[in-house]
Amino acid sequence: MTSQPTQGKVTDIQHGQLSCPVYMIEGGVKDISQWSHHLSGQVLIVTEDQVAPHYLKPLEEALTTLSSVDHLVLPAGEATKSITQWSSILDHLVSLNAQRDATIIALGGGVIGDLAGFAAASYMRGIGLIQIPTSLLAQVDAAIGGKTAVNHPMGKNLIGAFHAPKAIIIDPTTLTTLSERDYRAGLAEVIKYGAIGDLAFFEWLETNAKALARRDPVILEKAIRHSVMAKAGVVARDEKESGERALLNFGHTFGHAIEALTDYDTFRHGEAIAIGMVMAARLSEHHGYAPSSTKQRLEDLFKAVGLPTTLPESLGPVQMIERMRLDKKNRDNSIRFVLLAALGKAAVYPIPEAEIQPAFDMD
């Protein structure tokens, strides 16, 4: 690794017959020279009110050579990922008389990426989408893979579609304005890639946890690149989540229930997923799938980067299990969990409700 500025394509993600390039460009919000050819028609930048003050004006100035550019600024927060705000994007496109060659630029974190992506998938049965993720979680996970969705009051991401973007632009400089809490929340998804499929990467993260927590640029770039490549490979092999891609949901069955039961305003997504991964590791050990050291190593790494690892006392097994029954990954009324056989190796297991309790037992 070097500390030289990053300029160029990281990889191409295959979505069936379509190929989506992922660029990592320092200053990529302002420097559109490598990716502007992916734009067409009416361009609508969809962003939120915490990102807009930093990056909306530079992006619009970079796009001044295009004839039709508009923007829509939405409130920050998980509550924005709703049918109401999805409809507001569609209304805005209609008011612009946007045609089928239009392009939405999703400028923001995972909420904006999912919401704007679903609007792009829906408008006129699908228009162009460019993802410019500005949070670590979005750069390593949410913006990669073509999943788009909004939440339903009864569950997270229950309404959505697969819609591949034309391009993904990762600008590492956007992380400089990310809050400490949001940055650390993004590390949960980085750690997940090591936990489910790459022991060597997990061990590298253990070794470099302090550097990663303080945003060392060389270590951070390597973590982002590895995460992007890991997810790109999974998506190429299993775009519609019929097999291997389900492993990316490690910790998410518990984590999504935690988010929903706390009204999406107590935990960041990554924080809830970190807790969920520890619970899933505990369940893995209880059922004899994983060695007894697995949960502890995972928990220690989360703590080293400042992430929570314990379920709040206000949440118990009964309400959690009831909420998890609604998880869209379930089949035949069984609750499906991604569990660990060891660090670096995961599989999907249907677990009877009566055998989930050990995940809630505190050590």
C-alpha positions in Angstrom: 0.0 0.0 0.0 1.1 3.6 -0.6 -0.3 6.9 0.6 -0.6 8.3 -2.9 -4.0 9.8 -3.9 -6.4 7.2 -5.1 -7.5 7.7 -8.7 -9.3 5.1 -10.8 -11.4 2.1 -11.1 -11.4 -0.5 -8.3 -13.4 -3.2 -10.0 -16.5 -3.9 -12.1 -19.5 -5.5 -10.5 -21.4 -7.9 -12.7 -25.2 -7.7 -12.5 -26.2 -10.4 -14.9 -25.3 -9.0 -18.3 -24.7 -5.5 -16.9 -21.4 -4.3 -15.5 -21.2 -1.6 -12.9 -17.8 0.1 -12.4 -16.7 1.1 -9.0 -14.3 4.1 -8.9 -12.3 5.2 -5.9 -11.3 8.9 -6.6 -10.1 11.3 -4.0 -12.1 14.4 -4.7 -14.5 12.4 -6.9 -17.4 14.6 -5.9 -15.7 17.5 -7.6 -13.7 15.6 -10.3 -16.3 14.1 -12.6 -13.9 13.5 -15.5 -13.8 9.7 -15.0 -17.5 9.1 -14.5 -19.6 11.8 -16.1 -20.1 9.7 -19.2 -22.4 7.5 -17.2 -24.9 10.4 -16.9 -27.8 11.0 -19.3 -31.0 13.0 -19.6 -32.4 15.0 -16.8 -30.1 14.6 -13.7 -31.6 14.8 -10.3 -29.2 14.8 -7.3 -31.0 13.3 -4.2 -29.2 14.1 -1.0 -29.9 14.9 2.7 -29.5 17.9 4.9 -26.4 16.8 6.7 -24.5 16.0 3.5 -25.8 18.8 1.3 -23.8 21.6 3.0 -20.5 19.9 2.3 -20.9 18.3 -1.1 -24.0 19.4 -3.0 -22.7 22.8 -4.3 -19.3 21.3 -5.4 -21.1 18.5 -7.3 -23.5 20.9 -8.9 -20.7 23.2 -10.0 -18.9 20.2 -11.5 -22.0 19.4 -13.5 -22.6 22.9 -14.9 -21.7 21.7 -18.4 -24.9 19.5 -18.3 -28.1 21.2 -19.4 -30.5 19.8 -16.9 -29.4 19.3 -13.3 -31.7 19.7 -10.3 -31.5 18.6 -6.7 -33.8 17.4 -3.8 -32.6 17.7 -0.2 -34.3 15.4 2.3 -34.1 15.1 6.1 -31.3 13.0 7.4 -32.1 9.8 9.4 -33.6 6.4 9.0 -37.2 7.8 9.1 -36.5 9.3 5.6 -36.4 5.8 4.1 -40.1 5.7 3.7 -42.9 5.4 1.1 -43.7 9.1 1.7 -40.2 10.3 0.8 -39.9 7.8 -2.1 -43.1 9.3 -3.5 -41.6 12.8 -3.0 -38.7 11.9 -5.3 -41.1 10.5 -7.9 -43.2 13.7 -7.7 -40.0 15.8 -8.2 -39.1 13.8 -11.3 -42.6 14.2 -12.7 -42.4 18.0 -12.1 -39.1 18.1 -14.1 -40.8 16.1 -16.9 -38.0 13.6 -16.6 -37.9 11.0 -19.3 -36.7 7.4 -19.4 -33.1 8.5 -20.1 -33.0 10.5 -16.8 -30.4 9.8 -14.1 -30.6 10.0 -10.3 -27.4 10.7 -8.4 -27.7 9.4 -4.8 -25.4 11.6 -2.8 -25.3 10.4 0.8 -25.2 7.5 3.1 -27.1 4.2 3.1 -30.5 5.8 3.6 -30.2 8.0 0.6 -28.7 5.3 -1.5 -31.5 2.9 -0.7 -34.3 5.4 -1.1 -33.0 7.2 -4.2 -32.1 3.8 -5.7 -35.7 2.5 -5.2 -37.0 5.7 -6.8 -34.7 5.1 -9.8 -35.9 1.5 -10.0 -39.6 2.6 -9.9 -39.7 5.7 -12.1 -40.8 4.7 -15.6 -39.9 1.1 -14.7 -36.3 2.0 -14.2 -34.0 5.0 -14.9 -30.2 5.5 -14.5 -28.7 5.6 -11.1 -25.2 6.8 -9.9 -24.3 6.1 -6.3 -21.9 8.5 -4.6 -21.8 7.1 -1.0 -20.5 9.6 1.6 -20.5 7.3 4.7 -18.2 4.4 5.4 -21.1 2.0 5.7 -22.4 3.0 2.3 -19.0 2.8 0.7 -18.3 -0.7 1.8 -21.8 -2.2 1.8 -25.0 -0.3 1.2 -24.1 1.2 -2.2 -22.6 -2.0 -3.5 -24.8 -4.6 -5.1 -27.9 -3.1 -6.4 -30.3 -3.6 -3.5 -32.7 -0.7 -3.0 -35.5 -0.4 -0.5 -37.6 1.6 1.9 -38.8 0.6 5.3 -42.3 -0.5 6.4 -43.5 0.2 10.0 -43.4 -3.5 10.6 -39.8 -4.1 9.4 -36.7 -2.8 7.7 -36.3 -2.9 3.9 -39.6 -4.8 3.3 -40.4 -2.8 0.2 -37.7 -2.6 -2.5 -36.2 -3.9 -5.7 -32.9 -4.9 -7.3 -31.6 -2.1 -9.5 -28.0 -2.0 -10.6 -26.4 1.5 -10.7 -24.6 2.7 -13.8 -21.5 3.5 -11.6 -20.4 3.9 -8.0 -18.1 6.7 -7.0 -16.2 6.3 -3.7 -14.6 9.5 -2.6 -12.6 8.9 0.5 -12.4 12.6 1.3 -16.1 12.5 2.2 -15.3 10.5 5.3 -13.5 13.5 6.8 -16.8 15.2 7.5 -18.4 12.0 8.9 -19.1 12.0 12.6 -17.1 9.7 14.8 -20.1 7.7 15.7 -21.2 7.2 12.0 -17.6 6.3 11.0 -17.3 3.6 13.7 -20.7 2.2 12.7 -19.4 1.7 9.2 -16.6 -0.4 10.6 -19.1 -3.1 11.6 -19.7 -4.0 8.0 -16.0 -4.0 7.3 -15.5 -6.5 10.1 -18.4 -8.6 8.8 -16.5 -9.4 5.6 -13.7 -11.0 7.6 -16.0 -12.8 10.0 -18.0 -14.6 7.3 -15.4 -15.3 4.6 -11.8 -14.3 5.2 -9.9 -15.2 8.3 -6.7 -13.5 7.1 -8.6 -10.2 6.7 -10.2 -10.6 10.1 -6.7 -11.1 11.7 -5.4 -8.1 9.8 -8.3 -6.1 11.3 -7.4 -7.3 14.7 -3.8 -6.2 14.2 -4.8 -2.8 12.8 -7.9 -2.0 14.9 -6.4 1.0 16.6 -5.2 2.5 13.3 -8.6 1.9 11.7 -10.4 3.5 14.6 -8.3 6.7 14.2 -8.9 6.7 10.4 -5.3 6.1 9.3 -5.7 6.8 5.6 -3.6 4.0 4.3 -5.2 1.4 6.6 -8.7 2.8 5.8 -8.1 2.7 2.0 -7.0 -0.9 2.2 -10.1 -1.8 4.3 -12.4 -0.1 1.9 -10.8 -1.7 -1.2 -10.9 -5.2 0.4 -14.5 -4.8 1.4 -15.6 -3.6 -2.0 -13.9 -6.5 -3.7 -15.3 -9.0 -1.3 -18.9 -7.8 -1.8 -18.4 -7.4 -5.6 -17.4 -11.0 -5.8 -20.4 -12.2 -3.8 -22.8 -10.1 -5.9 -21.4 -11.4 -9.1 -21.8 -15.0 -8.0 -25.3 -14.5 -6.4 -27.0 -11.2 -7.4 -30.5 -12.0 -6.2 -29.6 -13.6 -2.9 -30.5 -17.1 -3.7 -27.4 -18.6 -2.0 -24.1 -17.2 -1.1 -25.2 -13.5 -0.8 -27.4 -14.4 2.1 -24.2 -14.8 4.1 -23.8 -11.0 4.0 -26.8 -10.9 6.4 -24.7 -12.1 9.3 -26.0 -10.3 12.4 -28.8 -8.6 10.4 -31.6 -10.8 11.6 -31.0 -9.7 15.2 -29.8 -6.3 14.1 -32.9 -5.4 12.1 -35.1 -6.4 15.0 -33.1 -4.2 17.3 -33.5 -1.2 14.9 -37.2 -1.7 14.5 -38.0 -2.2 18.2 -36.1 1.0 19.0 -37.9 3.0 16.3 -34.7 3.4 14.2 -33.6 6.3 16.4 -31.5 4.7 19.1 -28.9 2.8 17.2 -27.0 3.4 14.0 -27.4 0.5 11.6 -23.8 -0.6 12.1 -24.2 -0.5 15.9 -27.3 -2.7 15.8 -25.5 -5.1 13.4 -22.5 -5.3 15.6 -24.7 -6.4 18.5 -26.5 -8.8 16.2 -23.2 -10.3 15.1 -22.2 -11.0 18.7 -25.6 -12.6 19.4 -25.3 -14.7 16.2 -21.8 -15.8 17.3 -23.0 -16.7 20.7 -25.8 -18.8 19.0 -23.2 -20.4 16.8 -21.2 -21.6 19.8 -24.2 -22.8 21.6 -25.3 -25.1 18.8 -21.7 -26.4 18.4 -21.1 -24.9 15.0 -18.2 -22.6 16.1 -15.3 -22.9 18.5 -15.7 -21.4 22.0 -13.3 -18.5 21.2 -15.3 -17.2 18.3 -17.7 -14.9 20.0 -15.0 -13.4 22.3 -12.7 -12.5 19.4 -15.5 -10.9 17.5 -16.7 -9.0 20.6 -13.1 -7.9 21.4 -12.6 -6.5 17.9 -15.9 -4.5 18.0 -14.9 -3.1 21.4 -11.5 -2.1 20.0 -13.1 0.1 17.3 -15.7 1.5 19.7 -18.8 -0.4 18.8 -21.5 -1.7 21.2 -21.8 -5.5 21.8 -24.7 -5.9 24.2 -28.4 -5.8 23.8 -30.1 -3.0 25.7 -32.0 -4.2 28.8 -35.3 -2.9 27.3 -35.3 -5.6 24.6 -36.0 -9.2 25.5 -36.3 -12.5 23.7 -40.1 -12.5 23.3 -40.4 -9.2 21.5 -37.2 -9.8 19.5 -38.4 -13.2 18.3 -41.8 -11.8 17.4 -40.1 -9.1 15.3 -37.7 -11.5 13.7 -40.6 -13.6 12.4 -41.2 -10.8 9.9 -37.7 -10.9 8.5 -37.9 -11.2 4.7 -35.1 -13.9 4.7 -37.3 -16.4 6.6 -38.8 -19.4 4.8 -41.5 -21.9 5.9 -42.1 -20.1 9.2 -38.6 -20.8 10.4 -36.2 -18.1 11.5 -33.1 -18.3 9.3 -29.8 -17.1 10.8 -26.3 -16.7 9.3 -24.1 -18.5 11.8 -20.4 -19.1 12.0 -18.6 -22.4 11.7 -15.5 -20.5 12.6 -14.1 -17.0 12.1 -13.9 -16.7 8.3 -16.6 -19.3 7.6 -20.4 -18.9 7.7 -23.5 -20.7 6.6 -27.3 -20.3 6.9 -29.2 -22.3 9.4 -33.0 -22.4 10.2 -33.2 -22.3 14.0 -36.5 -23.3 15.9 -37.7 -20.5 18.0 -37.3 -22.5 21.2 -33.5 -22.8 20.5 -32.9 -19.0 20.0 -32.9 -18.2 23.7 -29.1 -18.8 24.2 -28.4 -15.8 21.9 -29.8 -13.6 24.6 -27.9 -15.1 27.5 -25.2 -12.8 28.9 -21.8 -14.2 29.6 
